[in-house]
Amino acid sequence: MNSHASEPIDIEESAFSHIPVLPQAVIEGLAVRAGGHYLDATVGGGGHTRLILEAAPDVRVTAIDQDEDALVAAQKELAEFGECVTFIHTNFAAYEFPPSTFAGILADLGVSSYHLDTANRGFSFRHEANLDMRMNRQQSLTAADVINEWDEAELADIFFKYGEERLSRRIAKRIVEQRPFETTTELAQAIAYSVPPKYRYGRINPATRVFQALRIVVNDELKSLETFLDKAPQALVPGGRIAIISFHSLEDRLVKHGLRNSPLLQVLTKKPITAHEEEIVNNPRSRSAKLRVAQRVG
């Protein structure tokens, strides 16, 4: 469902009715067992947490998210489970991981359909909105700050590094010439006009990679992921599992190496698990999802 900037946003509806990706693979990967305590490090709309709670009796979940809208929606979605779920508003990198506590830890990385569909959050170039992109709206740095204040070389660098954008220098030059920018659509238009026509009308919107790069920078996503990968394994009980879903190659590379290099973990997925054709038809977001699973040793 697409919402336009002028439409009121209904948090429960547009919102986080997000269908959990790779549902069966996640539950099998976590090997959910009766009486287990699990951590959903990115609860979103609560879809995966519900699956965990329903997979075995007497299961408890600690559910965290850095987005307050997500927590509100998840609390509604999971109200029937009462005290089996504890909600915490925090970024998974800032969370104080209690040692040897969880039978399983799940992180579903990337941006939710809600963020893309909720125009006023500024994540999508398809809706006119202020350049925001903050997952946690209590932080100060926005996409507008980056676009309007960082110098040309810094912009080119982040577009190339975090967006894997080949034309990063051309795009950065055009942005600096034309700024300030206030809205997502103004920025997307400037990007489109700084690239050759064949690129402009290609399969992927030319703004896609730049918007990805901005989102990663504003939310410090890769650094947060590194911190999470470093700290999370110690919170697993021996034999406990960690399952991480990533959506682009930069994340997947970090997850792959983070799990493999942890002295506390044994990787269980030689290759990442991906969605079957049937799931992709029902939930297009699952197309780029990659799931990796590891187990706490000792």
PyMOL commands that set and color helices and strands:
alter all, ss='L'
color gray80, all
select helices_A, chain A and resi 11-15+23-30+47-55+68-77+79-84+113-117+119-121+143-149+152-163+168-178+184-192+197-200+208-218+221-235+249-261+277-282+284-288
alter helices_A, ss='H'
color red, helices_A
select strands_A, chain A and resi 37-40+60-65+85-89+102-108+236-246+265-267+290-296
alter strands_A, ss='S'
color yellow, strands_A
deselect
rebuild
show_as cartoon
